[in-house]
Amino acid sequence: DAGVIQSPRHEVTEMGQEVTLRCKPISGHDYLFWYRQTMMRGLELLIYFNNNVPIDDSGMPEDRFSAKMPNASFSTLKIQPSEPRDSAVYFCASGLSSYNEQFFGPGTRLTVL
Amino acid sequence: GNSVTQMEGPVTLSEEAFLTINCTYTATGYPSLFWYVQYPGEGLQLLLKATKADDKGSNKGFEATYRKETTSFHLEKGSVQVSDSAVYFCALTTDSWGKFQFGAGTQVVVTP
């Protein structure tokens, strides 16, 4: 299995631009998680989905952030407009309900100038 | 609510030294406990887990025992290698499936 795939691996953009991060979970997994990692705040859960339905988005920092999962093999996290404080590494993770473990992707390092 | 507290890093050790990273937790119900490892530039990987009291998780020479009486899940390795340099995260979940609560992470640096 290819594992969780994220793209792009690195993104540099200017303040005010729209940013879209992409994730392909492991085939057959029914849970998908988006995390943000920074030095100051550590690893934060932003949102998670079960069977493509958002279950808990209480970690989404503000309305500029949105996430979708149109099908079982694809999810996006969008920031519009982006701000310098959004600079972080964003991880996607997937899991299977019958096996309580999360598998993480390699992350997208976002830099907003 | 649930929380995980782990010792602050960085922890700097010489090769072949003994490593302990302390982790304590507060949780409602009966949590499952995990240690994840993050190597530079990579995502988190599951290192070991324990799902009930007195269980011992082990992998790659690392061990951790689920201690309900002290609400702890300390990670240990008897002889570290340079390749063990990474950030280690303690985590728990109390849902049959759902949110994980991660600790802040402990950076371990092993020198030759």
Interface residues (C-beta under 8 A of the other chain):
Chain A: V4 Y31 G42 L43 L45 Y48 N50 I55 D56 F91 A93 G95 S97 N100 E101 Q102 F103 F104 G105 P106 G107
Chain B: S32 F34 Y36 G41 E42 G43 L44 Q45 L46 K49 T51 F89 T93 S96 W97 G98 K99 F100 F102 A104 G105
